[in-house]
Amino acid sequence: MERVDEPEALQDEPIASPVDPPAGESEQPHPLDHDNDGEPGGSVSHAERGLSDLVAEAESLGIKVDKRWGAKRLQKEIDKAKPQ
């Protein structure tokens, strides 16, 4: 009696890698991508990302930014520096 490990119908099919997404499906985001930047990790809140935008605006206006300033203080300094 001949021993058969797999049915013949399955012997010619390629074996899918467990890390590859199934054909036709889009890749899922990393389960540890908390800030939706495509990379795992990241604990920058939306507020902190908004703060970095304010810092960039302030610096573009020539304001020397103190890293301890919050959004309220940054906005106040930006408003003072903008021409009326």
N, C-alpha and C positions, 0 to 999 in steps of 0.2 A: 504494500500500500504506500502511495506517494504522499508525503506530507506537504501541505500547502499553507504557507504563513498568511498570505493575503489573497483575496479573490483576484483573478486575472484582470478584472475591470479596474481595480485600484492600482495595479502595479505600474501602469504607464502614466499616472497622474503626478504632476509635480507636487512636492510637499511645500506648503506655505510656511513661511517663516512666522513665528509668533509676534515679531516686532513690526512686520509689514502690514499696513492696513489692507483689508480685503479689496480686490479689484473693484473699481467703480465707486468706492467710498472715499470721502475726503478724510484727511488726517485730523484726528481729534487734538484739541489743545492739551498741552502737558497738564497733568492733574495738579501740579504745584505752581502753575502760572497764575498767581493771585492778582497781578496787575495788568494782565492781558497784553503783555509786550512780546509774547511768543517764547519767552525764556522761563525756566523754572525759578521759583522763588520770587523775590520782589515784594517788599512790604511798603512801597511808596503809595500813600493814599492819594486820592484825587485832590485833596486839599494841598498836600505837599507838592504835587505836580503843578498845581495852580500857583503855588508859591514860587516855584522855580521860574515860571513865566513872568511873574512880577519882578523877581530879581533880575532877570534878563532885560526887562524893560527899563528898570531903574538904572542898571549899569549902562545901557545904551544912551541914557540921558546924562551920563557923567556922574551919577550919584555913587558915592562910596558906600556900599551896602554893609551893614553890620549883620553878621550871620545870626544874631540873636533876635533880629526883627521879625515880627509876624506879618501877616498879610495886611492888617490894619495900618501898621506903621509904614510898611512899604508903599501902600497906596497913598498915604498922606504925603510922603516924600516925593512920590511921582507927581502928585497933583501940584505940589509947590514948585517943582522943577519945570513943569510944562508951561510954555508961553500962554498968556491969557488972551 
